[in-house]
Amino acid sequence: MRGPESSQGDLVTLRGVTAYGYHGVFDVERREGQEFVVDVEMGLDLGPAAATDALHRTVHYGEVAATVVEVVEGPPCDLIEKVAGLVADRVLATQPLVETVSVTVHKPQAPVGVPFGDVAVSIRRTRDVPVVIALGANLEDPVRTVQQAGRRLQRVRGLRRVRLSRLYGTDPVGGPQQPDYVNAVAVGRTRLTAGSLLAALHDIEADFGRTREVRWGARTLDLDLIQWGDPAEGTDLVSADPELVLPHPRAHQRAFVLVPWAQVDPAAVLRVGEEVRAVAELADETGDAGVRPLAEPG
């Protein structure tokens, strides 16, 4: 089986997970059951794990093995294609660092009717989740900068269907005295993990001369990852990792995020604590404070 390719080409492979199940179309298979053997190959960026030696920077393959066993020992399916699909979906749902997954389900005791060595089905799934990115700038030519940054987002490999809101002028919030901001929000879908996408955003910021010398200070370009996944479906990543806090902890209070977000995606929702709230409703609660429409996306 040809393994998946992550954005970095890295793989974690788990082979030969064996469990007893009752999958099949024949009565004898549903009654007596048989052994199934499952291989899982996961594509992800292993650079952070290699650099830090930290478990939370990679896949927990013990959890993946337990997921495989849970599916195989779970409710019976007619087809091992279905079993493979369930394993792949569960892996993507429970392992947020995985970008792509390939699953092979072997059925070595299948009632084929002739001598054979193995029967197996392989499937590949690629992560595809909605993401929300806030853009802001207040130095040099901020309108042009935000428009150009929006176009750059459309060229990020692994990020697709990017739509940019109209641009808004906003009052600075916190930090030293500084010029007004130009803000916008981009929505799209990605196969990238949240960490990989955040790294891509930082690369774009650096290309625009962004520095981080003063907290909440003036900047040439600010790209914030606001939300990764869909809280309405329970696929959003909730993370307290200092390097990747999600959802953005102050997004629900910031009109300069909520107003453009509701404009580009009126049905958007955001997780706020234990609740999932409509972004348009949150924007109304802020009173659109200090947010002024400027221009359509360029």
LUMDO-833915 format. One record per residue (C-alpha): x, y, z; residue number from 1. Coordinates in pm, 1 decimal. Layout:
# residues N
<pt px="X" py="Y" pz="Z" num="NUM"/>
...
END
This chain:
# residues 298
<pt px="0.0" py="0.0" pz="0.0" num="1"/>
<pt px="135.5" py="341.6" pz="-91.1" num="2"/>
<pt px="126.7" py="560.0" pz="216.6" num="3"/>
<pt px="-19.5" py="910.5" pz="236.6" num="4"/>
<pt px="193.4" py="1217.7" pz="198.9" num="5"/>
<pt px="171.4" py="1494.0" pz="456.2" num="6"/>
<pt px="281.7" py="1848.5" pz="390.3" num="7"/>
<pt px="623.5" py="1737.5" pz="518.9" num="8"/>
<pt px="619.5" py="1380.2" pz="381.1" num="9"/>
<pt px="637.3" py="1233.8" pz="734.2" num="10"/>
<pt px="455.6" py="915.6" pz="834.8" num="11"/>
<pt px="356.0" py="723.3" pz="1144.4" num="12"/>
<pt px="272.9" py="361.9" pz="1057.5" num="13"/>
<pt px="86.1" py="108.1" pz="1268.1" num="14"/>
<pt px="64.2" py="-241.8" pz="1120.2" num="15"/>
<pt px="-101.3" py="-566.8" pz="1213.8" num="16"/>
<pt px="-356.8" py="-453.0" pz="1471.4" num="17"/>
<pt px="-566.6" py="-765.4" pz="1521.1" num="18"/>
<pt px="-916.3" py="-787.0" pz="1665.5" num="19"/>
<pt px="-1216.7" py="-1017.9" pz="1648.0" num="20"/>
<pt px="-1526.5" py="-894.0" pz="1471.9" num="21"/>
<pt px="-1851.1" py="-1003.3" pz="1310.1" num="22"/>
<pt px="-1839.9" py="-820.0" pz="978.8" num="23"/>
<pt px="-1962.7" py="-982.4" pz="659.5" num="24"/>
<pt px="-2268.5" py="-1053.1" pz="449.7" num="25"/>
<pt px="-2304.0" py="-1421.9" pz="536.6" num="26"/>
<pt px="-2493.7" py="-1552.0" pz="839.4" num="27"/>
<pt px="-2196.6" py="-1761.0" pz="951.6" num="28"/>
<pt px="-1977.0" py="-1450.2" pz="960.0" num="29"/>
<pt px="-2228.2" py="-1261.1" pz="1169.9" num="30"/>
<pt px="-2277.2" py="-1562.3" pz="1399.2" num="31"/>
<pt px="-1924.3" py="-1696.5" pz="1449.1" num="32"/>
<pt px="-1708.2" py="-1395.5" pz="1363.4" num="33"/>
<pt px="-1342.9" py="-1398.2" pz="1260.1" num="34"/>
<pt px="-1012.2" py="-1213.6" pz="1300.3" num="35"/>
<pt px="-946.8" py="-890.0" pz="1115.5" num="36"/>
<pt px="-604.6" py="-730.8" pz="1073.9" num="37"/>
<pt px="-570.9" py="-356.0" pz="1022.6" num="38"/>
<pt px="-281.3" py="-135.5" pz="906.5" num="39"/>
<pt px="-289.0" py="241.5" pz="952.9" num="40"/>
<pt px="-51.6" py="494.7" pz="795.7" num="41"/>
<pt px="-82.5" py="857.1" pz="902.3" num="42"/>
<pt px="71.8" py="1157.5" pz="730.8" num="43"/>
<pt px="166.5" py="1452.5" pz="949.9" num="44"/>
<pt px="448.2" py="1695.3" pz="1024.6" num="45"/>
<pt px="683.0" py="1522.8" pz="1269.1" num="46"/>
<pt px="925.5" py="1815.0" pz="1284.5" num="47"/>
<pt px="791.0" py="1952.7" pz="1616.3" num="48"/>
<pt px="804.0" py="1607.9" pz="1781.3" num="49"/>
<pt px="1157.5" py="1549.4" pz="1659.1" num="50"/>
<pt px="1266.4" py="1888.7" pz="1790.1" num="51"/>
<pt px="1097.4" py="1873.7" pz="2132.0" num="52"/>
<pt px="1068.8" py="1501.0" pz="2215.2" num="53"/>
<pt px="714.5" py="1582.2" pz="2334.3" num="54"/>
<pt px="435.5" py="1324.3" pz="2304.4" num="55"/>
<pt px="167.5" py="1584.7" pz="2238.7" num="56"/>
<pt px="353.6" py="1689.4" pz="1921.9" num="57"/>
<pt px="290.2" py="1355.0" pz="1751.9" num="58"/>
<pt px="34.5" py="1077.3" pz="1714.1" num="59"/>
<pt px="-45.7" py="863.0" pz="2015.8" num="60"/>
<pt px="-35.5" py="527.3" pz="1839.7" num="61"/>
<pt px="-170.4" py="348.2" pz="2145.5" num="62"/>
<pt px="-487.8" py="554.5" pz="2107.6" num="63"/>
<pt px="-496.0" py="475.7" pz="1734.8" num="64"/>
<pt px="-466.9" py="102.3" pz="1806.2" num="65"/>
<pt px="-748.7" py="126.7" pz="2060.4" num="66"/>
<pt px="-961.7" py="307.5" pz="1800.6" num="67"/>
<pt px="-902.9" py="26.8" pz="1550.0" num="68"/>
<pt px="-1002.3" py="-239.0" pz="1802.9" num="69"/>
<pt px="-1312.8" py="-42.5" pz="1902.2" num="70"/>
<pt px="-1430.4" py="-26.9" pz="1541.0" num="71"/>
<pt px="-1353.6" py="-392.1" pz="1461.4" num="72"/>
<pt px="-1521.9" py="-515.0" pz="1779.4" num="73"/>
<pt px="-1812.4" py="-273.4" pz="1733.5" num="74"/>
<pt px="-2142.3" py="-309.7" pz="1546.4" num="75"/>
<pt px="-2107.9" py="-543.0" pz="1246.6" num="76"/>
<pt px="-2085.4" py="-411.3" pz="890.9" num="77"/>
<pt px="-2151.2" py="-599.7" pz="568.3" num="78"/>
<pt px="-1833.3" py="-473.6" pz="402.4" num="79"/>
<pt px="-1476.3" py="-427.9" pz="517.3" num="80"/>
<pt px="-1482.7" py="-112.7" pz="302.2" num="81"/>
<pt px="-1718.1" py="28.3" pz="564.7" num="82"/>
<pt px="-1489.7" py="-86.2" pz="845.7" num="83"/>
<pt px="-1190.3" py="83.0" pz="682.4" num="84"/>
<pt px="-1388.2" py="404.6" pz="638.1" num="85"/>
<pt px="-1496.9" py="407.1" pz="1001.8" num="86"/>
<pt px="-1138.2" py="360.5" pz="1119.9" num="87"/>
<pt px="-1014.1" py="643.3" pz="896.3" num="88"/>
<pt px="-1288.8" py="880.7" pz="1009.3" num="89"/>
<pt px="-1223.7" py="804.2" pz="1377.1" num="90"/>
<pt px="-849.7" py="856.4" pz="1339.3" num="91"/>
<pt px="-901.3" py="1197.1" pz="1178.8" num="92"/>
<pt px="-1156.1" py="1289.1" pz="1446.0" num="93"/>
<pt px="-938.4" py="1188.9" pz="1742.2" num="94"/>
<pt px="-586.8" py="1271.8" pz="1618.7" num="95"/>
<pt px="-585.8" py="1641.6" pz="1524.0" num="96"/>
<pt px="-222.2" py="1635.9" pz="1408.8" num="97"/>
<pt px="-295.7" py="1387.3" pz="1129.1" num="98"/>
<pt px="-343.1" py="1539.4" pz="782.9" num="99"/>
<pt px="-396.5" py="1221.1" pz="581.8" num="100"/>
<pt px="-465.8" py="860.6" pz="676.2" num="101"/>
<pt px="-454.5" py="533.7" pz="483.5" num="102"/>
<pt px="-626.8" py="229.0" pz="630.1" num="103"/>
<pt px="-599.5" py="-130.9" pz="509.1" num="104"/>
<pt px="-836.0" py="-391.5" pz="651.9" num="105"/>
<pt px="-731.5" py="-753.5" pz="597.4" num="106"/>
<pt px="-984.1" py="-1036.5" pz="615.6" num="107"/>
<pt px="-761.0" py="-1346.3" pz="605.7" num="108"/>
<pt px="-1043.4" py="-1590.9" pz="683.6" num="109"/>
<pt px="-1295.3" py="-1453.7" pz="436.2" num="110"/>
<pt px="-1527.3" py="-1717.7" pz="283.6" num="111"/>
<pt px="-1383.9" py="-1682.5" pz="-66.9" num="112"/>
<pt px="-1448.0" py="-2043.2" pz="-176.2" num="113"/>
<pt px="-1100.9" py="-2106.1" pz="-322.2" num="114"/>
<pt px="-750.5" py="-2116.3" pz="-168.5" num="115"/>
<pt px="-612.9" py="-1764.1" pz="-114.1" num="116"/>
<pt px="-355.2" py="-1579.6" pz="91.3" num="117"/>
<pt px="-538.3" py="-1263.8" pz="194.4" num="118"/>
<pt px="-825.1" py="-1030.9" pz="111.9" num="119"/>
<pt px="-775.3" py="-663.9" pz="191.4" num="120"/>
<pt px="-933.6" py="-326.9" pz="124.1" num="121"/>
<pt px="-735.0" py="-0.7" pz="139.4" num="122"/>
<pt px="-877.8" py="350.4" pz="156.9" num="123"/>
<pt px="-722.7" py="694.2" pz="195.2" num="124"/>
<pt px="-878.1" py="996.5" pz="357.2" num="125"/>
<pt px="-755.4" py="1355.6" pz="364.9" num="126"/>
<pt px="-854.7" py="1595.6" pz="637.0" num="127"/>
<pt px="-1087.2" py="1873.8" pz="520.8" num="128"/>
<pt px="-1208.1" py="2115.8" pz="787.1" num="129"/>
<pt px="-1328.1" py="2477.4" pz="786.6" num="130"/>
<pt px="-1092.2" py="2741.7" pz="922.0" num="131"/>
<pt px="-1120.6" py="3107.6" pz="1015.4" num="132"/>
<pt px="-830.6" py="3353.1" pz="990.9" num="133"/>
<pt px="-834.3" py="3715.5" pz="1106.9" num="134"/>
<pt px="-622.6" py="3971.7" pz="920.7" num="135"/>
<pt px="-511.9" py="4308.1" pz="1051.9" num="136"/>
<pt px="-260.0" py="4582.1" pz="970.4" num="137"/>
<pt px="-200.0" py="4944.4" pz="1068.5" num="138"/>
<pt px="140.7" py="5040.2" pz="926.4" num="139"/>
<pt px="251.4" py="5160.2" pz="582.8" num="140"/>
<pt px="-44.3" py="5092.1" pz="346.0" num="141"/>
<pt px="-273.2" py="4869.2" pz="554.5" num="142"/>
<pt px="-555.2" py="4843.1" pz="298.3" num="143"/>
<pt px="-317.2" py="4718.4" pz="32.5" num="144"/>
<pt px="-142.2" py="4491.2" pz="281.8" num="145"/>
<pt px="-463.0" py="4318.3" pz="392.7" num="146"/>
<pt px="-579.3" py="4276.1" pz="33.5" num="147"/>
<pt px="-243.5" py="4127.6" pz="-68.8" num="148"/>
<pt px="-239.4" py="3900.5" pz="235.2" num="149"/>
<pt px="-584.9" py="3774.0" pz="141.3" num="150"/>
<pt px="-452.9" py="3680.1" pz="-202.3" num="151"/>
<pt px="-153.7" py="3508.9" pz="-42.2" num="152"/>
<pt px="-386.9" py="3293.9" pz="166.4" num="153"/>
<pt px="-551.3" py="3173.2" pz="-153.7" num="154"/>
<pt px="-213.9" py="3039.3" pz="-265.9" num="155"/>
<pt px="-127.1" py="2846.3" pz="52.2" num="156"/>
<pt px="-91.6" py="2481.0" pz="-38.1" num="157"/>
<pt px="-348.0" py="2278.6" pz="153.4" num="158"/>
<pt px="-580.4" py="2577.2" pz="203.1" num="159"/>
<pt px="-870.9" py="2605.6" pz="-39.8" num="160"/>
<pt px="-1197.1" py="2787.2" pz="-106.4" num="161"/>
<pt px="-1065.0" py="3097.8" pz="68.7" num="162"/>
<pt px="-1308.8" py="3388.7" pz="86.5" num="163"/>
<pt px="-1213.2" py="3728.3" pz="225.0" num="164"/>
<pt px="-1460.8" py="3960.4" pz="394.1" num="165"/>
<pt px="-1488.3" py="4324.3" pz="309.4" num="166"/>
<pt px="-1233.4" py="4546.1" pz="482.9" num="167"/>
<pt px="-1311.9" py="4740.3" pz="799.3" num="168"/>
<pt px="-1142.7" py="5028.6" pz="977.3" num="169"/>
<pt px="-1116.8" py="4965.1" pz="1349.6" num="170"/>
<pt px="-996.7" py="5140.9" pz="1661.8" num="171"/>
<pt px="-686.3" py="4994.1" pz="1830.4" num="172"/>
<pt px="-762.7" py="4770.3" pz="2128.4" num="173"/>
<pt px="-503.4" py="4766.4" pz="2407.6" num="174"/>
<pt px="-133.4" py="4831.7" pz="2364.7" num="175"/>
<pt px="42.5" py="5165.3" pz="2308.1" num="176"/>
<pt px="-97.0" py="5460.6" pz="2114.3" num="177"/>
<pt px="-100.2" py="5370.4" pz="1745.4" num="178"/>
<pt px="-285.8" py="5424.0" pz="1414.9" num="179"/>
<pt px="-626.4" py="5272.1" pz="1343.1" num="180"/>
<pt px="-632.8" py="4923.4" pz="1197.8" num="181"/>
<pt px="-762.6" py="4772.5" pz="879.3" num="182"/>
<pt px="-918.7" py="4433.4" pz="952.4" num="183"/>
<pt px="-1079.5" py="4150.5" pz="761.0" num="184"/>
<pt px="-1159.0" py="3782.9" pz="809.3" num="185"/>
<pt px="-1088.3" py="3497.3" pz="570.9" num="186"/>
<pt px="-1277.0" py="3168.6" pz="578.5" num="187"/>
<pt px="-1178.7" py="2855.3" pz="392.7" num="188"/>
<pt px="-1116.8" py="2483.3" pz="420.7" num="189"/>
<pt px="-790.4" py="2303.3" pz="483.0" num="190"/>
<pt px="-626.1" py="1962.9" pz="495.0" num="191"/>
<pt px="-347.8" py="2110.1" pz="707.1" num="192"/>
<pt px="-329.4" py="2054.5" pz="1078.9" num="193"/>
<pt px="-378.5" py="2361.6" pz="1291.7" num="194"/>
<pt px="-6.9" py="2372.6" pz="1369.5" num="195"/>
<pt px="95.8" py="2349.3" pz="1005.0" num="196"/>
<pt px="-152.9" py="2618.4" pz="906.3" num="197"/>
<pt px="-32.9" py="2847.2" pz="1184.6" num="198"/>
<pt px="325.5" py="2802.7" pz="1063.7" num="199"/>
<pt px="215.1" py="2902.6" pz="712.1" num="200"/>
<pt px="48.0" py="3215.1" pz="853.7" num="201"/>
<pt px="366.2" py="3309.3" pz="1037.6" num="202"/>
<pt px="563.6" py="3270.4" pz="714.7" num="203"/>
<pt px="328.6" py="3515.2" pz="540.5" num="204"/>
<pt px="358.6" py="3760.9" pz="829.3" num="205"/>
<pt px="736.9" py="3742.0" pz="807.2" num="206"/>
<pt px="724.8" py="3810.7" pz="433.5" num="207"/>
<pt px="537.6" py="4131.9" pz="514.0" num="208"/>
<pt px="798.4" py="4236.0" pz="770.7" num="209"/>
<pt px="604.3" py="4143.5" pz="1085.3" num="210"/>
<pt px="794.7" py="4161.5" pz="1415.5" num="211"/>
<pt px="674.0" py="4077.2" pz="1768.5" num="212"/>
<pt px="861.2" py="4325.3" pz="1984.8" num="213"/>
<pt px="564.2" py="4496.8" pz="2154.9" num="214"/>
<pt px="253.2" py="4310.3" pz="2264.5" num="215"/>
<pt px="-55.7" py="4450.6" pz="2091.4" num="216"/>
<pt px="170.5" py="4702.9" pz="1921.9" num="217"/>
<pt px="144.7" py="4841.9" pz="1571.8" num="218"/>
<pt px="221.2" py="4588.9" pz="1298.9" num="219"/>
<pt px="260.3" py="4557.5" pz="926.2" num="220"/>
<pt px="45.7" py="4243.0" pz="924.3" num="221"/>
<pt px="-124.2" py="4023.0" pz="1182.0" num="222"/>
<pt px="-272.9" py="3684.4" pz="1089.3" num="223"/>
<pt px="-456.7" py="3508.1" pz="1371.6" num="224"/>
<pt px="-593.8" py="3155.1" pz="1348.7" num="225"/>
<pt px="-933.9" py="3201.8" pz="1510.8" num="226"/>
<pt px="-1094.8" py="2862.5" pz="1467.7" num="227"/>
<pt px="-996.3" py="2527.5" pz="1318.1" num="228"/>
<pt px="-1280.0" py="2283.7" pz="1255.4" num="229"/>
<pt px="-1654.4" py="2315.6" pz="1297.0" num="230"/>
<pt px="-1794.9" py="2345.7" pz="1651.4" num="231"/>
<pt px="-2144.0" py="2274.2" pz="1519.7" num="232"/>
<pt px="-2023.1" py="1927.8" pz="1420.1" num="233"/>
<pt px="-1785.7" py="1882.9" pz="1711.7" num="234"/>
<pt px="-1481.0" py="1876.9" pz="1482.5" num="235"/>
<pt px="-1322.9" py="2197.1" pz="1613.9" num="236"/>
<pt px="-988.8" py="2177.6" pz="1790.2" num="237"/>
<pt px="-990.7" py="2300.2" pz="2149.4" num="238"/>
<pt px="-633.2" py="2355.9" pz="2262.9" num="239"/>
<pt px="-471.9" py="2523.4" pz="2563.2" num="240"/>
<pt px="-120.9" py="2473.1" pz="2425.8" num="241"/>
<pt px="53.2" py="2811.7" pz="2472.5" num="242"/>
<pt px="184.7" py="2785.6" pz="2116.3" num="243"/>
<pt px="-158.9" py="2706.3" pz="1971.8" num="244"/>
<pt px="-457.3" py="2827.1" pz="2175.2" num="245"/>
<pt px="-784.0" py="2742.0" pz="2001.5" num="246"/>
<pt px="-1037.8" py="2875.0" pz="1955.9" num="247"/>
<pt px="-884.9" py="3221.3" pz="1987.4" num="248"/>
<pt px="-953.7" py="3310.0" pz="2351.3" num="249"/>
<pt px="-1067.4" py="3668.4" pz="2286.9" num="250"/>
<pt px="-1240.1" py="3633.5" pz="1950.0" num="251"/>
<pt px="-1587.7" py="3630.8" pz="2105.8" num="252"/>
<pt px="-1525.0" py="3979.7" pz="2249.0" num="253"/>
<pt px="-1365.5" py="4145.1" pz="1947.4" num="254"/>
<pt px="-1595.9" py="4331.5" pz="1713.5" num="255"/>
<pt px="-1312.8" py="4368.6" pz="1460.4" num="256"/>
<pt px="-1316.2" py="3988.3" pz="1425.1" num="257"/>
<pt px="-1686.2" py="3916.5" pz="1469.8" num="258"/>
<pt px="-1825.0" py="4180.5" pz="1233.0" num="259"/>
<pt px="-1621.4" py="4085.0" pz="923.0" num="260"/>
<pt px="-1661.0" py="3715.5" pz="1006.5" num="261"/>
<pt px="-2040.4" py="3745.6" pz="1018.8" num="262"/>
<pt px="-2031.0" py="3941.8" pz="693.1" num="263"/>
<pt px="-1836.7" py="3676.1" pz="499.6" num="264"/>
<pt px="-2016.6" py="3381.6" pz="666.5" num="265"/>
<pt px="-2355.3" py="3477.2" pz="814.3" num="266"/>
<pt px="-2413.0" py="3122.0" pz="945.2" num="267"/>
<pt px="-2080.6" py="3101.8" pz="1131.3" num="268"/>
<pt px="-2062.1" py="2973.1" pz="1488.3" num="269"/>
<pt px="-1788.7" py="2996.8" pz="1752.3" num="270"/>
<pt px="-1724.7" py="2790.9" pz="2063.2" num="271"/>
<pt px="-1735.2" py="3011.2" pz="2373.9" num="272"/>
<pt px="-1656.2" py="2803.1" pz="2680.2" num="273"/>
<pt px="-1904.1" py="2515.9" pz="2681.9" num="274"/>
<pt px="-2144.0" py="2691.2" pz="2443.0" num="275"/>
<pt px="-2155.2" py="2716.6" pz="2064.4" num="276"/>
<pt px="-2271.0" py="3067.0" pz="1974.1" num="277"/>
<pt px="-2375.8" py="3232.4" pz="1649.0" num="278"/>
<pt px="-2107.5" py="3478.2" pz="1539.1" num="279"/>
<pt px="-2366.4" py="3727.4" pz="1413.7" num="280"/>
<pt px="-2528.3" py="3724.8" pz="1758.2" num="281"/>
<pt px="-2193.8" py="3781.9" pz="1927.9" num="282"/>
<pt px="-2123.0" py="4068.7" pz="1687.6" num="283"/>
<pt px="-2454.2" py="4230.8" pz="1779.3" num="284"/>
<pt px="-2363.6" py="4205.0" pz="2148.7" num="285"/>
<pt px="-2044.3" py="4403.6" pz="2091.2" num="286"/>
<pt px="-2244.4" py="4684.7" pz="1933.5" num="287"/>
<pt px="-2003.8" py="4688.0" pz="1637.1" num="288"/>
<pt px="-1783.6" py="4907.4" pz="1857.1" num="289"/>
<pt px="-1522.9" py="5099.3" pz="1661.7" num="290"/>
<pt px="-1574.8" py="4903.4" pz="1338.0" num="291"/>
<pt px="-1633.0" py="5095.5" pz="1013.2" num="292"/>
<pt px="-1681.0" py="4943.1" pz="664.0" num="293"/>
<pt px="-1402.1" py="5045.2" pz="426.6" num="294"/>
<pt px="-1388.9" py="4844.2" pz="106.4" num="295"/>
<pt px="-1473.9" py="4521.6" pz="-64.7" num="296"/>
<pt px="-1189.2" py="4266.4" pz="-82.2" num="297"/>
<pt px="-941.3" py="4355.2" pz="-354.8" num="298"/>
END
